[in-house]
Amino acid sequence: MTIGQLYDLDRFKAFTDSASATGFKDSASGVVLARNLTAVNPKVFEKRYPELSFLNSGVVADNTGGYSRRIQSLRIVEQGDFADASDLSTGKGRISLTAEDSFLKVFPKEAHSVWTDDDIKEAELGNINLVQRYIATHNKAYNQKVDEIGYVGHNGQAGLLNYAGFTSTNSSDVVGNLTAQEMYDEIATLITEQRNAVNNTPEYSCNRVAMPTSVMNKLQVTMLNTANGSSTVLKALQDNFPDIQFVTTFRASDVGGASKVVAYSNNEEAMVMRIPVKLTIGEIIKQTSFSFRVDSKFRIGGLDVLEDTSARILSGL
């Protein structure tokens, strides 16, 4: 996901201008976000919020839809085949095109912060830019919400870890009870079976595996003896599947009462994240002689899975 797909940068500029007009200090560079966000990249998000790995999942954030209440996705599917011309009983072969569609509801999200001039003056005594802190907190809450919706969904709509259309299998046991070879086999089988299901179609073949932090930590410290020497289970997986990135999320630890590991493709032909209205920060409003308010909002549909075979889930590892 890029910064432009997540934030309405023009509105951040308007917010900065309003901060300047109302006389708040450090508005040009620190009040938030206009300058900071321009320089930010996904690695900074990961470093600042290491548990919010969906922001770095590679899933494209699609801003189509604006203020529509639901988004329709369309896909063309080819059908039919050639027939044997010498067999008159079969008639001529017919090739046709059909359309598949799906709908995703869009939900508005809003938040606001209020403060007084006393709050600002007291914060200044501690060298704290209170307005900057408030907006940084809006940004953090937004990132957390996107991560949550991406992985587990919202308002009755599923996410990457609980989408019912993905094939799901159960682990033979929890990771703590498995041998090193069994740990390796569980993850390797998940990857291989997902790729087999899509016949290695590049757009649908998994290139990411997300797992609970506890599982990742176990794979990192468990040694796997091989004919070529010794390495950890995770290193062996990385060596044998060099095109796959292994990531963690605390949200995978308990999804419906079981841990989840998901192997998925982040290609936009497989799935996209619907955020029709990016995070928008309003201007600072002077409510009374001594109190101020700022609002933020965005509209989000969630994870739109375009191909059910593009991911596979392993439960209970």
FENVEN-V806588 format. One record per residue. N is the residue number from 0. RES is the residue in one letter. SS is DSSP state (a for helix, b for strand, c for the rest). NEAR is the number of other ideal C-beta (glycine too) atoms within 12 Angstrom. Layout:
n->[N;N]
res->[RES;RES]
ss->[SS;SS]
near->[NEAR;NEAR]
This chain:
n->[0;1;2;3;4;5;6;7;8;9;10;11;12;13;14;15;16;17;18;19;20;21;22;23;24;25;26;27;28;29;30;31;32;33;34;35;36;37;38;39;40;41;42;43;44;45;46;47;48;49;50;51;52;53;54;55;56;57;58;59;60;61;62;63;64;65;66;67;68;69;70;71;72;73;74;75;76;77;78;79;80;81;82;83;84;85;86;87;88;89;90;91;92;93;94;95;96;97;98;99;100;101;102;103;104;105;106;107;108;109;110;111;112;113;114;115;116;117;118;119;120;121;122;123;124;125;126;127;128;129;130;131;132;133;134;135;136;137;138;139;140;141;142;143;144;145;146;147;148;149;150;151;152;153;154;155;156;157;158;159;160;161;162;163;164;165;166;167;168;169;170;171;172;173;174;175;176;177;178;179;180;181;182;183;184;185;186;187;188;189;190;191;192;193;194;195;196;197;198;199;200;201;202;203;204;205;206;207;208;209;210;211;212;213;214;215;216;217;218;219;220;221;222;223;224;225;226;227;228;229;230;231;232;233;234;235;236;237;238;239;240;241;242;243;244;245;246;247;248;249;250;251;252;253;254;255;256;257;258;259;260;261;262;263;264;265;266;267;268;269;270;271;272;273;274;275;276;277;278;279;280;281;282;283;284;285;286;287;288;289;290;291;292;293;294;295;296;297;298;299;300;301;302;303;304;305;306;307;308;309;310;311;312;313;314;315;316]
res->[M;T;I;G;Q;L;Y;D;L;D;R;F;K;A;F;T;D;S;A;S;A;T;G;F;K;D;S;A;S;G;V;V;L;A;R;N;L;T;A;V;N;P;K;V;F;E;K;R;Y;P;E;L;S;F;L;N;S;G;V;V;A;D;N;T;G;G;Y;S;R;R;I;Q;S;L;R;I;V;E;Q;G;D;F;A;D;A;S;D;L;S;T;G;K;G;R;I;S;L;T;A;E;D;S;F;L;K;V;F;P;K;E;A;H;S;V;W;T;D;D;D;I;K;E;A;E;L;G;N;I;N;L;V;Q;R;Y;I;A;T;H;N;K;A;Y;N;Q;K;V;D;E;I;G;Y;V;G;H;N;G;Q;A;G;L;L;N;Y;A;G;F;T;S;T;N;S;S;D;V;V;G;N;L;T;A;Q;E;M;Y;D;E;I;A;T;L;I;T;E;Q;R;N;A;V;N;N;T;P;E;Y;S;C;N;R;V;A;M;P;T;S;V;M;N;K;L;Q;V;T;M;L;N;T;A;N;G;S;S;T;V;L;K;A;L;Q;D;N;F;P;D;I;Q;F;V;T;T;F;R;A;S;D;V;G;G;A;S;K;V;V;A;Y;S;N;N;E;E;A;M;V;M;R;I;P;V;K;L;T;I;G;E;I;I;K;Q;T;S;F;S;F;R;V;D;S;K;F;R;I;G;G;L;D;V;L;E;D;T;S;A;R;I;L;S;G;L]
ss->[c;c;a;a;a;a;b;c;a;a;a;a;a;a;a;a;a;a;a;a;a;c;c;c;c;c;c;c;c;c;c;c;c;a;a;a;a;a;a;c;c;a;a;a;a;a;a;a;c;c;c;c;a;a;a;a;c;c;c;c;b;b;c;c;c;c;c;c;c;b;b;b;b;b;b;b;b;b;b;b;c;c;c;c;c;c;c;a;a;a;c;c;c;c;b;b;b;b;b;b;b;b;b;b;b;c;b;b;b;b;b;b;b;b;b;b;a;a;a;a;a;a;a;a;a;c;c;c;c;a;a;a;a;a;a;a;a;a;a;a;a;a;a;a;a;a;a;a;a;a;a;a;c;b;c;c;b;c;c;c;c;c;c;c;c;c;b;b;b;b;c;c;c;c;a;a;a;c;c;a;a;a;a;a;a;a;a;a;a;a;a;a;a;a;a;a;a;c;c;c;c;c;c;c;c;c;c;b;b;b;b;c;a;a;a;a;a;a;a;a;a;c;b;b;b;b;c;c;b;b;b;b;a;a;a;a;a;a;a;a;c;c;c;c;b;b;b;b;c;a;a;a;c;c;b;c;c;b;c;b;b;b;b;b;c;c;c;c;c;c;b;b;b;b;c;c;b;b;b;b;b;c;c;c;b;b;c;c;c;c;b;b;b;b;b;b;b;b;b;b;c;b;b;b;b;c;c;a;a;a;b;b;b;b;b;c;c]
near->[36;24;26;20;29;39;37;30;27;17;28;36;25;21;39;34;21;29;37;22;17;25;16;34;21;24;29;18;18;24;38;41;39;32;19;25;34;20;13;29;19;25;14;20;31;24;15;20;28;20;28;35;42;44;41;33;40;29;45;27;39;30;30;27;27;21;17;20;17;24;33;21;27;16;20;14;15;13;13;14;12;12;15;12;11;7;11;9;9;13;12;14;14;13;13;12;13;13;14;17;16;25;19;38;24;31;29;21;30;22;26;22;31;22;31;20;22;15;23;31;16;14;22;18;11;12;13;20;25;34;39;34;25;34;42;27;22;34;39;25;24;37;35;27;36;41;41;32;40;48;42;32;34;25;20;14;29;32;45;49;42;33;36;17;24;36;25;29;23;19;29;20;18;23;35;20;14;24;19;27;19;24;38;34;26;37;42;31;27;41;37;25;25;40;29;19;25;29;12;18;19;16;21;31;32;46;31;35;45;49;47;37;25;22;40;35;21;32;36;25;19;28;21;32;16;17;8;11;12;14;23;25;37;33;24;30;36;24;20;22;27;12;19;30;27;38;38;35;41;30;33;38;29;20;31;21;10;22;35;42;50;52;47;48;42;38;26;25;24;40;42;36;42;45;43;33;33;36;40;35;42;27;26;35;21;21;18;12;9;14;19;31;22;40;26;36;26;38;31;40;42;42;45;45;39;36;32;27;30;39;47;40;40;43;31;28;41]
